[in-house]
């Protein structure tokens, strides 16, 4: 997405702030996009951008941002308003700001938005309950916010207080919806509005279809180089991809340890990684294994690697959704993942599962993907299942919820 120049009024052509489409969608809907990053997209940034773009095709939407650099990661053609940062003391008055803007419905892709005495419908999102099991906050948050985060996730009542402020709650999976009910986190209705891959990951064809070709790829500065087959064996090294953070619950160490049993494969750790965490993982790389630390990868290079990979792998012990799983399924790439409820739901059971506590089971699951016949049938079923996850479907579910409120 490219930067845009907007008029001084901070409207863009075709936006509902100009009164267009009022007869078909009378509610003035604002989406809180202030959690969008300014450097590279994370899960919340992708979720917000995907929902905004698809929802705006159904009804007029105005984005709320606090930094124009966020527009790089947000869809074109959607009007926006520049307001305070969610970390600012002015957040206490954001309800007054939104009243002045004429907001009738406000949707937040998180469960956090400030303000008192609101006069608009509020829809909040709770993606998962991961941080109740591992309350360590993301490192990019300011220190005071990290302290509040840590304290917040040591009791259920603050979450209940936040969610019950809303008129409705959204989550991204049936798995999380069941957890919300189990812990009685809200008296409000909960609607599942799933995550989805971006258009770049929607149903792309692999060069080897589902035959398990042995091409492998590495990416440097966005350029993908394909290995040539080994002259002695006639085969190139199989490529295993991990896309995700390196938080403790992601359990990346199990993947690294399992590579001792997979000397003919190469593990690519694609995401940005803190230097200390990289040093920790490098120390446990088996002597006979090859693990590549990309420390971030361009989208085009990721797509190219994904199409050629032997499998996408994850040993996560917990997950909110698992978007890379859907991206791999859309690409016709096998998924080897930990056997946890969210992955069962998202994959529809069309993956190779293993106990996340066992590096040996991980390696065995990778070996099972080498069976060409079963691989073909599982991958075909996975691709058909993944086709049901689109931003258009999710936006329709959210739009219907808004209409009911």
C-alpha positions in Angstrom: 0.0 0.0 0.0 1.4 3.4 -1.0 1.5 6.6 1.0 -1.3 9.1 0.1 -1.7 12.8 0.2 -5.0 14.0 1.6 -6.7 17.4 1.8 -6.4 19.5 4.9 -9.8 18.2 6.0 -8.3 14.7 6.1 -11.1 13.3 3.9 -10.5 11.3 0.8 -12.5 11.0 -2.4 -15.5 8.7 -2.0 -15.6 8.7 1.8 -18.8 8.7 3.8 -17.8 11.9 5.5 -18.9 13.7 2.4 -22.4 12.2 2.9 -22.2 9.7 0.0 -24.1 6.4 0.1 -26.1 7.7 3.1 -29.2 6.1 1.8 -27.8 2.6 1.8 -25.8 2.8 5.0 -27.1 5.5 7.3 -24.9 4.6 10.2 -21.6 6.5 10.3 -19.1 3.8 11.0 -15.6 4.6 12.3 -12.9 1.9 12.6 -10.1 2.5 15.1 -6.9 2.0 13.0 -4.7 3.6 15.6 -3.1 0.3 16.5 -1.7 -0.1 13.0 2.1 -0.1 13.0 4.2 2.5 11.1 7.1 0.2 10.1 5.9 -3.3 9.2 2.6 -5.1 9.6 1.8 -7.3 12.6 -1.3 -9.4 13.2 -3.4 -6.5 14.4 -2.3 -4.2 11.6 -3.3 -6.9 9.0 -6.6 -7.6 10.6 -7.6 -4.0 10.8 -6.5 -3.2 7.2 -8.3 -6.3 5.8 -11.5 -5.6 7.6 -11.5 -1.9 6.7 -10.9 -2.5 3.0 -13.7 -5.2 2.7 -16.1 -3.4 5.0 -15.8 -0.2 3.0 -17.0 -2.0 -0.1 -20.2 -2.8 1.8 -20.8 0.5 3.7 -19.0 3.8 4.1 -16.2 3.6 6.7 -13.9 6.3 8.2 -10.6 5.2 9.7 -9.2 6.7 12.9 -5.4 7.1 12.9 -2.9 9.0 15.0 0.1 9.0 12.6 0.0 9.6 8.9 2.7 7.0 8.4 0.1 4.4 9.3 -1.5 5.1 5.9 1.2 3.0 4.3 -0.3 -0.1 5.8 -3.9 0.9 5.3 -6.2 0.6 2.3 -6.4 3.4 -0.3 -9.7 5.1 -1.0 -11.0 5.1 2.6 -11.4 8.5 4.4 -9.6 9.0 7.7 -9.5 11.3 10.7 -6.3 12.1 12.5 -6.9 12.1 16.3 -4.9 11.4 19.4 -2.7 8.4 20.1 -4.3 5.6 22.1 -1.4 6.1 24.6 -2.1 9.8 25.0 -3.8 11.2 28.1 -6.3 12.7 25.6 -7.6 9.2 25.1 -9.7 9.8 28.2 -11.7 12.3 26.1 -11.9 10.3 22.9 -15.7 9.8 23.4 -16.1 13.5 23.1 -13.9 13.6 20.0 -15.9 10.9 18.3 -19.2 12.7 19.2 -17.8 15.7 17.5 -17.0 13.6 14.4 -20.6 12.3 14.3 -19.7 8.7 15.0 -22.7 6.4 15.3 -20.8 3.1 15.4 -17.2 2.6 16.4 -15.4 -0.7 15.7 -12.1 -1.4 17.4 -9.9 -4.4 16.3 -8.8 -4.6 20.0 -10.7 -4.5 23.2 -9.1 -1.2 24.3 -10.5 2.2 23.5 -10.8 5.1 26.0 -13.5 7.7 26.8 -16.6 8.1 28.9 -20.2 8.9 28.3 -20.2 7.7 24.7 -23.2 8.3 22.5 -22.4 5.7 19.8 -22.5 2.0 19.4 -19.2 0.3 20.4 -18.0 -3.0 19.1 -14.7 -4.4 20.6 -12.5 -7.3 19.5 -10.8 -9.9 21.7 -8.6 -12.0 19.6 -7.4 -14.6 22.1 -6.5 -15.3 25.8 -2.9 -16.2 25.2 -1.5 -13.5 27.5 -3.4 -14.9 30.5 -1.2 -18.0 30.2 2.0 -16.0 29.4 1.5 -12.4 30.5 4.8 -11.1 29.2 4.0 -8.1 27.0 5.3 -7.3 23.5 8.6 -5.5 23.7 7.6 -2.7 21.3 5.1 -1.2 23.8 6.2 1.7 26.0 7.4 0.7 29.5 4.4 2.1 31.4 2.0 0.2 29.0 4.0 -3.0 29.5 3.6 -2.7 33.2 -0.2 -2.2 32.9 -0.3 -5.0 30.4 1.4 -7.4 32.8 -0.9 -6.4 35.7 -4.0 -6.5 33.5 -3.4 -10.2 32.6 -3.2 -11.4 36.1 -6.9 -11.3 36.8 -10.1 -11.7 34.8 -12.1 -8.8 36.1 -10.3 -6.1 34.1 -11.1 -7.9 30.9 -14.8 -8.3 31.9 -14.9 -4.5 32.7 -13.6 -3.6 29.2 -15.7 -6.0 27.3 -18.9 -5.2 29.1 -18.5 -1.5 28.2 -19.2 -2.5 24.6 -22.5 -3.2 22.9 -21.1 -6.2 21.2 -17.9 -8.2 21.1 -16.1 -9.7 18.1 -13.5 -12.5 18.1 -11.7 -14.3 15.3 -12.4 -18.0 16.0 -14.9 -20.4 17.5 -12.1 -21.6 19.8 -11.7 -18.2 21.4 -15.5 -17.7 21.5 -15.7 -20.9 23.6 -12.9 -19.6 25.9 -14.7 -16.3 26.4 -17.8 -18.2 27.4 -15.9 -20.6 29.7 -14.4 -17.7 31.6 -17.6 -15.6 31.5 -15.7 -12.6 30.2 -18.7 -10.7 28.9 -22.5 -10.6 29.1 -22.5 -9.2 25.5 -23.1 -11.2 22.4 -20.0 -12.6 20.8 -19.7 -12.8 17.0 -16.9 -14.6 15.1 -15.4 -12.4 12.4 -12.4 -14.5 11.3 -9.0 -13.4 10.1 -8.2 -14.0 6.5 -5.2 -13.9 4.1 -4.6 -10.8 2.0 -5.3 -10.9 -1.7 -1.6 -11.7 -2.4 -2.1 -15.0 -0.6 -5.5 -16.0 -2.0 -5.3 -19.2 -4.0 -1.8 -18.9 -5.6 -0.6 -21.9 -7.6 2.6 -23.8 -6.6 5.0 -24.5 -9.5 4.9 -28.2 -8.4 1.1 -28.3 -7.8 1.0 -30.8 -4.8 3.6 -33.2 -5.9 6.2 -32.3 -3.3 8.9 -31.0 -5.6 12.3 -30.5 -4.0 13.0 -26.9 -5.0 14.1 -24.8 -2.1 14.4 -21.1 -1.7 16.2 -18.4 0.4 15.5 -14.7 0.2 18.0 -11.8 0.5 16.7 -8.3 0.1 13.5 -9.7 -1.4 15.3 -11.7 -4.1 14.5 -15.5 -4.1 17.2 -17.9 -5.3 16.2 -21.5 -6.0 18.7 -24.2 -5.1 19.9 -26.6 -7.8 19.6 -30.3 -7.1 22.6 -32.0 -5.5 24.6 -33.8 -8.2 25.0 -36.8 -6.0 21.4 -37.3 -5.0 19.5 -35.5 -7.7 17.5 -33.7 -5.0 17.7 -30.2 -3.5 17.2 -29.6 0.2 13.5 -29.3 1.3 12.5 -26.0 2.7 10.5 -25.6 5.9 9.1 -22.2 6.8 8.2 -20.7 10.1 6.4 -17.3 10.0 5.5 -15.8 13.4 6.9 -14.1 16.5 9.4 -15.6 18.9 7.4 -15.2 22.0 7.9 -18.1 24.4 4.5 -19.6 23.7 5.5 -19.9 20.0 7.8 -22.7 21.1 10.2 -22.2 18.2 12.9 -24.2 20.1 11.0 -27.4 19.4 11.3 -26.8 15.6 15.0 -26.1 15.9 15.6 -29.2 18.0 13.6 -31.3 15.6 15.9 -30.4 12.7 18.5 -32.8 14.1 16.3 -35.6 12.7 15.8 -33.7 9.4 19.3 -33.2 7.9 17.9 -33.1 4.3 15.7 -30.1 5.2 16.4 -26.5 5.9 14.4 -24.4 8.4 13.7 -20.8 7.6 12.8 -18.5 10.5 11.3 -15.6 8.5 10.1 -13.0 11.0 12.0 -10.2 12.8 13.7 -11.5 15.9 15.3 -9.7 18.9 19.1 -10.2 18.9 19.1 -11.9 22.3 16.4 -14.4 21.2 18.4 -15.1 18.0 21.5 -15.8 20.0 19.5 -18.2 22.3 18.2 -20.2 19.3 21.5 -20.3 17.5 23.1 -21.9 20.5 20.7 -24.9 20.2 20.9 -25.4 16.5 21.9 -29.1 16.0 25.3 -29.6 14.4 23.9 -31.4 11.4 21.0 -29.0 10.8 20.7 -25.8 8.7 18.5 -23.0 10.1 18.3 -19.7 8.3 17.4 -16.5 10.3 15.9 -14.0 7.9 15.1 -11.4 10.5 12.2 -10.1 8.3 11.2 -10.8 4.8 9.6 -8.9 2.0 6.0 -10.0 1.1 6.9 -11.0 -2.4 9.8 -13.1 -1.2 7.6 -14.7 1.4 5.0 -15.7 -1.2 7.7 -17.1 -3.5 9.2 -19.2 -0.6 5.7 -20.3 0.4 4.9 -21.6 -3.1 8.1 -23.7 -3.2 8.3 -24.9 0.4 8.0 -28.5 1.5 5.8 -27.3 4.4 4.9 -24.4 6.7 5.7 -25.5 10.3 4.7 -24.2 13.7 5.0 -25.7 17.2 3.0 -23.0 18.9 1.4 -24.0 22.2 -1.2 -21.3 21.9 -2.6 -19.2 19.1 -5.2 -16.6 18.4 -5.8 -17.7 14.8 -2.7 -18.8 12.9 -2.9 -16.7 9.7 0.2 -18.3 8.2 -1.6 -21.6 8.3 -4.3 -20.2 6.0 -1.8 -18.6 3.8 0.0 -21.9 3.3 -3.2 -23.8 2.7 -4.2 -21.2 0.0 -0.8 -21.7 -1.6 -1.1 -25.5 -1.8 1.7 -25.9 0.8 1.4 -28.6 3.4 1.0 -27.5 7.0 2.8 -29.2 9.9 1.5 -27.9 13.1 1.1 -28.5 16.8 -2.1 -30.4 17.8 -4.0 -27.6 19.5 -7.7 -26.7 19.1 -7.2 -23.5 17.1 -5.1 -25.2 14.5 -7.7 -28.0 14.3 -10.4 -25.4 13.6 -8.5 -23.2 11.2 -7.1 -26.1 9.1 -10.3 -28.1 9.2 -8.1 -31.0 10.2 -6.3 -30.9 6.9 -2.7 -30.8 8.3 -0.1 -33.0 9.8 -0.3 -32.6 13.6 2.2 -33.3 16.3 2.6 -32.9 20.1 4.2 -29.5 20.6 6.3 -30.9 23.4 8.1 -33.4 21.2 10.8 -32.5 18.7 10.8 -36.1 17.5 7.1 -36.0 16.7 7.6 -32.8 14.8 10.3 -34.5 12.6 8.0 -37.5 12.1 5.1 -35.3 11.0 7.4 -33.6 8.4 8.4 -37.1 7.1 4.7 -38.0 6.8 4.3 -35.2 4.2 6.7 -37.0 1.9 4.0 -39.6 1.1 2.9 -38.2 -2.3 -0.6 -39.8 -2.3 -1.7 -38.6 1.1 0.0 -35.3 0.6 -2.0 -34.6 -2.5 -5.4 -35.4 -0.9 -4.7 -33.4 2.3 -3.4 -30.4 0.4 -6.4 -30.4 -1.9 -8.8 -30.6 1.0 -6.9 -27.9 2.9 -7.1 -25.5 -0.1 -10.8 -26.0 -0.4 -11.3 -25.4 3.3 -9.1 -22.2 3.2 -11.2 -20.8 0.4 -13.9 -20.1 3.0 -11.6 -17.6 4.8 -11.9 -14.2 3.0 -12.1 -10.6 4.1 -15.3 -10.2 2.1 -16.9 -13.0 4.2 -15.6 -11.6 7.4 -16.7 -8.0 6.5 -20.2 -9.2 5.7 -20.5 -10.8 9.2 -19.3 -7.6 10.8 -21.6 -5.5 8.6 -24.6 -7.6 9.6 -23.7 -7.3 13.2 -23.5 -3.5 12.9 -26.9 -3.4 11.2 -28.5 -5.3 14.1 -27.2 -2.9 16.7 
